[in-house]
Amino acid sequence: MIVLLVPVFAAVGLAVRMDSPGPVVHRQTRIGRGGKPFIMAKFRTMVVDAEQLRHQLNST
């Protein structure tokens, strides 16, 4: 199944890269089962530094 998804992942990565500057993959630490932190990765769907910009938006 992974072999079939590689072209799809490559196309999505290329689309993200062409749409805006910054990394293609976003990594974030989350809390998992049993309270253990883990690092999740996903294709970036927001602007770079969106988490920091959110604080600016909420303070207005």
Gaussian input, Z-matrix of N, CA and C with variables (Angstrom, degrees):
# hf/3-21g

backbone

0 1
 N
 C     1     B1
 C     2     B2     1     A1
 N     3     B3     2     A2     1     D1
 C     4     B4     3     A3     2     D2
 C     5     B5     4     A4     3     D3
 N     6     B6     5     A5     4     D4
 C     7     B7     6     A6     5     D5
 C     8     B8     7     A7     6     D6
 N     9     B9     8     A8     7     D7
 C    10    B10     9     A9     8     D8
 C    11    B11    10    A10     9     D9
 N    12    B12    11    A11    10    D10
 C    13    B13    12    A12    11    D11
 C    14    B14    13    A13    12    D12
 N    15    B15    14    A14    13    D13
 C    16    B16    15    A15    14    D14
 C    17    B17    16    A16    15    D15
 N    18    B18    17    A17    16    D16
 C    19    B19    18    A18    17    D17
 C    20    B20    19    A19    18    D18
 N    21    B21    20    A20    19    D19
 C    22    B22    21    A21    20    D20
 C    23    B23    22    A22    21    D21
 N    24    B24    23    A23    22    D22
 C    25    B25    24    A24    23    D23
 C    26    B26    25    A25    24    D24
 N    27    B27    26    A26    25    D25
 C    28    B28    27    A27    26    D26
 C    29    B29    28    A28    27    D27
 N    30    B30    29    A29    28    D28
 C    31    B31    30    A30    29    D29
 C    32    B32    31    A31    30    D30
 N    33    B33    32    A32    31    D31
 C    34    B34    33    A33    32    D32
 C    35    B35    34    A34    33    D33
 N    36    B36    35    A35    34    D34
 C    37    B37    36    A36    35    D35
 C    38    B38    37    A37    36    D36
 N    39    B39    38    A38    37    D37
 C    40    B40    39    A39    38    D38
 C    41    B41    40    A40    39    D39
 N    42    B42    41    A41    40    D40
 C    43    B43    42    A42    41    D41
 C    44    B44    43    A43    42    D42
 N    45    B45    44    A44    43    D43
 C    46    B46    45    A45    44    D44
 C    47    B47    46    A46    45    D45
 N    48    B48    47    A47    46    D46
 C    49    B49    48    A48    47    D47
 C    50    B50    49    A49    48    D48
 N    51    B51    50    A50    49    D49
 C    52    B52    51    A51    50    D50
 C    53    B53    52    A52    51    D51
 N    54    B54    53    A53    52    D52
 C    55    B55    54    A54    53    D53
 C    56    B56    55    A55    54    D54
 N    57    B57    56    A56    55    D55
 C    58    B58    57    A57    56    D56
 C    59    B59    58    A58    57    D57
 N    60    B60    59    A59    58    D58
 C    61    B61    60    A60    59    D59
 C    62    B62    61    A61    60    D60
 N    63    B63    62    A62    61    D61
 C    64    B64    63    A63    62    D62
 C    65    B65    64    A64    63    D63
 N    66    B66    65    A65    64    D64
 C    67    B67    66    A66    65    D65
 C    68    B68    67    A67    66    D66
 N    69    B69    68    A68    67    D67
 C    70    B70    69    A69    68    D68
 C    71    B71    70    A70    69    D69
 N    72    B72    71    A71    70    D70
 C    73    B73    72    A72    71    D71
 C    74    B74    73    A73    72    D72
 N    75    B75    74    A74    73    D73
 C    76    B76    75    A75    74    D74
 C    77    B77    76    A76    75    D75
 N    78    B78    77    A77    76    D76
 C    79    B79    78    A78    77    D77
 C    80    B80    79    A79    78    D78
 N    81    B81    80    A80    79    D79
 C    82    B82    81    A81    80    D80
 C    83    B83    82    A82    81    D81
 N    84    B84    83    A83    82    D82
 C    85    B85    84    A84    83    D83
 C    86    B86    85    A85    84    D84
 N    87    B87    86    A86    85    D85
 C    88    B88    87    A87    86    D86
 C    89    B89    88    A88    87    D87
 N    90    B90    89    A89    88    D88
 C    91    B91    90    A90    89    D89
 C    92    B92    91    A91    90    D90
 N    93    B93    92    A92    91    D91
 C    94    B94    93    A93    92    D92
 C    95    B95    94    A94    93    D93
 N    96    B96    95    A95    94    D94
 C    97    B97    96    A96    95    D95
 C    98    B98    97    A97    96    D96
 N    99    B99    98    A98    97    D97
 C   100   B100    99    A99    98    D98
 C   101   B101   100   A100    99    D99
 N   102   B102   101   A101   100   D100
 C   103   B103   102   A102   101   D101
 C   104   B104   103   A103   102   D102
 N   105   B105   104   A104   103   D103
 C   106   B106   105   A105   104   D104
 C   107   B107   106   A106   105   D105
 N   108   B108   107   A107   106   D106
 C   109   B109   108   A108   107   D107
 C   110   B110   109   A109   108   D108
 N   111   B111   110   A110   109   D109
 C   112   B112   111   A111   110   D110
 C   113   B113   112   A112   111   D111
 N   114   B114   113   A113   112   D112
 C   115   B115   114   A114   113   D113
 C   116   B116   115   A115   114   D114
 N   117   B117   116   A116   115   D115
 C   118   B118   117   A117   116   D116
 C   119   B119   118   A118   117   D117
 N   120   B120   119   A119   118   D118
 C   121   B121   120   A120   119   D119
 C   122   B122   121   A121   120   D120
 N   123   B123   122   A122   121   D121
 C   124   B124   123   A123   122   D122
 C   125   B125   124   A124   123   D123
 N   126   B126   125   A125   124   D124
 C   127   B127   126   A126   125   D125
 C   128   B128   127   A127   126   D126
 N   129   B129   128   A128   127   D127
 C   130   B130   129   A129   128   D128
 C   131   B131   130   A130   129   D129
 N   132   B132   131   A131   130   D130
 C   133   B133   132   A132   131   D131
 C   134   B134   133   A133   132   D132
 N   135   B135   134   A134   133   D133
 C   136   B136   135   A135   134   D134
 C   137   B137   136   A136   135   D135
 N   138   B138   137   A137   136   D136
 C   139   B139   138   A138   137   D137
 C   140   B140   139   A139   138   D138
 N   141   B141   140   A140   139   D139
 C   142   B142   141   A141   140   D140
 C   143   B143   142   A142   141   D141
 N   144   B144   143   A143   142   D142
 C   145   B145   144   A144   143   D143
 C   146   B146   145   A145   144   D144
 N   147   B147   146   A146   145   D145
 C   148   B148   147   A147   146   D146
 C   149   B149   148   A148   147   D147
 N   150   B150   149   A149   148   D148
 C   151   B151   150   A150   149   D149
 C   152   B152   151   A151   150   D150
 N   153   B153   152   A152   151   D151
 C   154   B154   153   A153   152   D152
 C   155   B155   154   A154   153   D153
 N   156   B156   155   A155   154   D154
 C   157   B157   156   A156   155   D155
 C   158   B158   157   A157   156   D156
 N   159   B159   158   A158   157   D157
 C   160   B160   159   A159   158   D158
 C   161   B161   160   A160   159   D159
 N   162   B162   161   A161   160   D160
 C   163   B163   162   A162   161   D161
 C   164   B164   163   A163   162   D162
 N   165   B165   164   A164   163   D163
 C   166   B166   165   A165   164   D164
 C   167   B167   166   A166   165   D165
 N   168   B168   167   A167   166   D166
 C   169   B169   168   A168   167   D167
 C   170   B170   169   A169   168   D168
 N   171   B171   170   A170   169   D169
 C   172   B172   171   A171   170   D170
 C   173   B173   172   A172   171   D171
 N   174   B174   173   A173   172   D172
 C   175   B175   174   A174   173   D173
 C   176   B176   175   A175   174   D174
 N   177   B177   176   A176   175   D175
 C   178   B178   177   A177   176   D176
 C   179   B179   178   A178   177   D177

   B1=1.4478
   B2=1.5336
   B3=1.3227
   B4=1.4716
   B5=1.5197
   B6=1.3350
   B7=1.4580
   B8=1.5294
   B9=1.3227
   B10=1.4597
   B11=1.5275
   B12=1.3289
   B13=1.4612
   B14=1.5247
   B15=1.3157
   B16=1.4696
   B17=1.5304
   B18=1.3310
   B19=1.4744
   B20=1.5380
   B21=1.3126
   B22=1.4683
   B23=1.5298
   B24=1.3318
   B25=1.4663
   B26=1.5228
   B27=1.3211
   B28=1.4666
   B29=1.5293
   B30=1.3183
   B31=1.4618
   B32=1.5266
   B33=1.3197
   B34=1.4718
   B35=1.5245
   B36=1.3337
   B37=1.4621
   B38=1.5172
   B39=1.2989
   B40=1.4606
   B41=1.5279
   B42=1.3238
   B43=1.4672
   B44=1.5275
   B45=1.3239
   B46=1.4689
   B47=1.5254
   B48=1.3113
   B49=1.4724
   B50=1.5287
   B51=1.3262
   B52=1.4571
   B53=1.5286
   B54=1.3338
   B55=1.4581
   B56=1.5244
   B57=1.3282
   B58=1.4599
   B59=1.5190
   B60=1.3426
   B61=1.4636
   B62=1.5209
   B63=1.2929
   B64=1.4549
   B65=1.5124
   B66=1.3205
   B67=1.4625
   B68=1.5249
   B69=1.3142
   B70=1.4611
   B71=1.5290
   B72=1.3174
   B73=1.4606
   B74=1.5279
   B75=1.3311
   B76=1.4656
   B77=1.5235
   B78=1.3254
   B79=1.4663
   B80=1.5202
   B81=1.3366
   B82=1.4519
   B83=1.5235
   B84=1.3213
   B85=1.4531
   B86=1.5219
   B87=1.3193
   B88=1.4588
   B89=1.5248
   B90=1.3037
   B91=1.4566
   B92=1.5203
   B93=1.3259
   B94=1.4532
   B95=1.5146
   B96=1.3042
   B97=1.4596
   B98=1.5230
   B99=1.2964
   B100=1.4527
   B101=1.5128
   B102=1.3269
   B103=1.4577
   B104=1.5180
   B105=1.3263
   B106=1.4620
   B107=1.5281
   B108=1.3288
   B109=1.4699
   B110=1.5304
   B111=1.3154
   B112=1.4573
   B113=1.5300
   B114=1.3086
   B115=1.4554
   B116=1.5246
   B117=1.3244
   B118=1.4612
   B119=1.5182
   B120=1.3042
   B121=1.4610
   B122=1.5212
   B123=1.3283
   B124=1.4612
   B125=1.5165
   B126=1.3187
   B127=1.4524
   B128=1.5187
   B129=1.3161
   B130=1.4609
   B131=1.5204
   B132=1.3291
   B133=1.4621
   B134=1.5153
   B135=1.3343
   B136=1.4637
   B137=1.5232
   B138=1.3028
   B139=1.4603
   B140=1.5199
   B141=1.3139
   B142=1.4578
   B143=1.5298
   B144=1.3194
   B145=1.4674
   B146=1.5335
   B147=1.3153
   B148=1.4655
   B149=1.5278
   B150=1.3309
   B151=1.4677
   B152=1.5302
   B153=1.3265
   B154=1.4594
   B155=1.5261
   B156=1.3281
   B157=1.4579
   B158=1.5222
   B159=1.3376
   B160=1.4602
   B161=1.5282
   B162=1.3091
   B163=1.4742
   B164=1.5307
   B165=1.3242
   B166=1.4670
   B167=1.5336
   B168=1.2978
   B169=1.4552
   B170=1.5301
   B171=1.3324
   B172=1.4583
   B173=1.5234
   B174=1.3291
   B175=1.4684
   B176=1.5256
   B177=1.3235
   B178=1.4767
   B179=1.4936
   A1=110.56
   A2=116.65
   A3=120.18
   A4=110.60
   A5=116.77
   A6=120.68
   A7=110.29
   A8=117.19
   A9=120.68
   A10=111.97
   A11=117.04
   A12=120.89
   A13=113.74
   A14=118.25
   A15=120.97
   A16=112.12
   A17=120.36
   A18=118.82
   A19=112.46
   A20=116.89
   A21=120.59
   A22=109.68
   A23=116.76
   A24=120.99
   A25=110.43
   A26=117.13
   A27=120.63
   A28=110.39
   A29=117.44
   A30=120.71
   A31=111.34
   A32=117.06
   A33=120.40
   A34=109.77
   A35=116.85
   A36=120.44
   A37=112.19
   A38=117.40
   A39=121.59
   A40=111.25
   A41=116.30
   A42=120.19
   A43=111.27
   A44=116.92
   A45=120.64
   A46=109.72
   A47=116.51
   A48=121.63
   A49=111.03
   A50=117.33
   A51=121.11
   A52=112.38
   A53=117.03
   A54=121.46
   A55=112.47
   A56=116.74
   A57=119.81
   A58=109.94
   A59=116.11
   A60=118.81
   A61=110.85
   A62=115.85
   A63=120.93
   A64=111.26
   A65=116.05
   A66=119.94
   A67=111.46
   A68=115.80
   A69=121.64
   A70=110.01
   A71=116.33
   A72=121.40
   A73=109.44
   A74=115.33
   A75=122.71
   A76=107.63
   A77=116.87
   A78=121.72
   A79=108.94
   A80=115.24
   A81=120.05
   A82=108.94
   A83=116.29
   A84=120.99
   A85=108.93
   A86=116.00
   A87=122.68
   A88=108.60
   A89=115.86
   A90=121.08
   A91=107.81
   A92=116.30
   A93=121.65
   A94=112.35
   A95=114.49
   A96=122.23
   A97=110.64
   A98=115.92
   A99=120.43
   A100=113.35
   A101=117.86
   A102=121.64
   A103=114.33
   A104=117.32
   A105=120.50
   A106=109.83
   A107=117.37
   A108=119.48
   A109=110.87
   A110=115.26
   A111=121.27
   A112=107.97
   A113=115.92
   A114=120.97
   A115=107.99
   A116=115.39
   A117=120.03
   A118=108.78
   A119=115.10
   A120=120.57
   A121=108.48
   A122=115.13
   A123=120.45
   A124=108.24
   A125=115.51
   A126=118.67
   A127=108.56
   A128=115.76
   A129=120.45
   A130=109.62
   A131=115.94
   A132=120.92
   A133=111.37
   A134=117.27
   A135=122.29
   A136=108.85
   A137=116.04
   A138=119.94
   A139=109.13
   A140=116.22
   A141=121.08
   A142=108.42
   A143=118.56
   A144=125.42
   A145=112.72
   A146=117.76
   A147=121.11
   A148=111.62
   A149=117.56
   A150=119.49
   A151=111.02
   A152=117.88
   A153=120.36
   A154=110.86
   A155=117.01
   A156=120.38
   A157=112.13
   A158=117.45
   A159=121.67
   A160=110.62
   A161=117.64
   A162=121.66
   A163=110.57
   A164=115.62
   A165=119.09
   A166=111.01
   A167=117.25
   A168=121.43
   A169=111.51
   A170=117.57
   A171=121.81
   A172=112.40
   A173=117.70
   A174=120.04
   A175=112.09
   A176=118.09
   A177=119.43
   A178=112.02
   D1=-39.73
   D2=-179.81
   D3=-61.51
   D4=-39.46
   D5=-179.84
   D6=-61.02
   D7=-36.58
   D8=179.40
   D9=-72.65
   D10=-27.14
   D11=-177.41
   D12=-87.55
   D13=-14.70
   D14=-179.06
   D15=-56.11
   D16=-45.86
   D17=178.13
   D18=-63.65
   D19=-35.16
   D20=178.11
   D21=-66.09
   D22=-46.86
   D23=178.70
   D24=-61.01
   D25=-40.56
   D26=179.37
   D27=-64.06
   D28=-41.79
   D29=179.50
   D30=-65.85
   D31=-42.25
   D32=178.22
   D33=-64.28
   D34=-44.53
   D35=178.30
   D36=-60.16
   D37=-41.22
   D38=177.88
   D39=-65.31
   D40=-40.51
   D41=178.76
   D42=-64.44
   D43=-41.39
   D44=178.47
   D45=-64.31
   D46=-43.83
   D47=-178.35
   D48=-63.56
   D49=-39.98
   D50=-178.35
   D51=-75.59
   D52=-26.38
   D53=-176.29
   D54=-73.13
   D55=-39.83
   D56=-177.10
   D57=-158.15
   D58=157.12
   D59=178.56
   D60=-72.11
   D61=159.67
   D62=177.70
   D63=118.14
   D64=178.95
   D65=-177.80
   D66=-70.40
   D67=153.57
   D68=178.91
   D69=-79.73
   D70=-37.13
   D71=-176.11
   D72=-106.27
   D73=135.24
   D74=177.48
   D75=-103.96
   D76=127.68
   D77=177.85
   D78=-112.55
   D79=137.79
   D80=-178.03
   D81=-147.22
   D82=142.03
   D83=176.80
   D84=-84.93
   D85=128.44
   D86=178.39
   D87=-124.26
   D88=163.68
   D89=176.95
   D90=-98.25
   D91=126.09
   D92=-176.15
   D93=-105.81
   D94=-160.44
   D95=-179.43
   D96=-58.31
   D97=134.39
   D98=179.71
   D99=74.52
   D100=12.91
   D101=179.33
   D102=76.60
   D103=11.21
   D104=-179.08
   D105=-83.80
   D106=128.82
   D107=177.81
   D108=-73.53
   D109=147.03
   D110=174.41
   D111=-143.11
   D112=159.66
   D113=-179.99
   D114=-101.17
   D115=121.40
   D116=176.64
   D117=-104.09
   D118=151.88
   D119=179.35
   D120=-129.59
   D121=141.08
   D122=176.76
   D123=-150.12
   D124=163.57
   D125=174.31
   D126=-66.32
   D127=138.47
   D128=-179.14
   D129=-68.93
   D130=126.42
   D131=179.61
   D132=-117.22
   D133=1.91
   D134=-179.14
   D135=-124.47
   D136=176.57
   D137=175.65
   D138=-72.32
   D139=159.58
   D140=176.36
   D141=-62.74
   D142=140.91
   D143=-179.96
   D144=65.71
   D145=29.69
   D146=-178.53
   D147=-62.56
   D148=-34.93
   D149=-179.68
   D150=-64.80
   D151=-39.59
   D152=177.94
   D153=-71.23
   D154=-37.66
   D155=179.32
   D156=-67.21
   D157=-29.20
   D158=179.44
   D159=-60.53
   D160=-38.23
   D161=178.86
   D162=-62.94
   D163=-37.86
   D164=178.06
   D165=-67.05
   D166=-38.64
   D167=-179.43
   D168=-68.96
   D169=-38.13
   D170=-178.41
   D171=-73.06
   D172=-22.68
   D173=-175.53
   D174=-85.02
   D175=-6.04
   D176=-179.13
   D177=-92.66

